[in-house]
């Protein structure tokens, strides 16, 4: 009965004999969750070798470019572009003149010169 009364108020008609069913239900919830903790990695001092090289075109010039496997890049590893970093779901391009470094969370920080 509450549903039919609200339907009357909202849409200006009601059908008390009609069954009530839901086809869309929106819910908004607010709660406290623990702060996410990310693994912190220490620099290894390891400089992985590229898994290969390929010619990549940057602004009209084909450059011999090292290709790295993302999973091989340890914390603290830094290098200059050009470079290609491959992983299953993404390819990252480090352009010529840019630098890249893997931080303690294994993010790749790329700095591009202006």
Helices and strands as residue ranges (DSSP letters): H 2-11, E 52-58, E 61-69, G 70-72, E 78-80, E 83-87, E 90-94, E 99-102, E 108-111
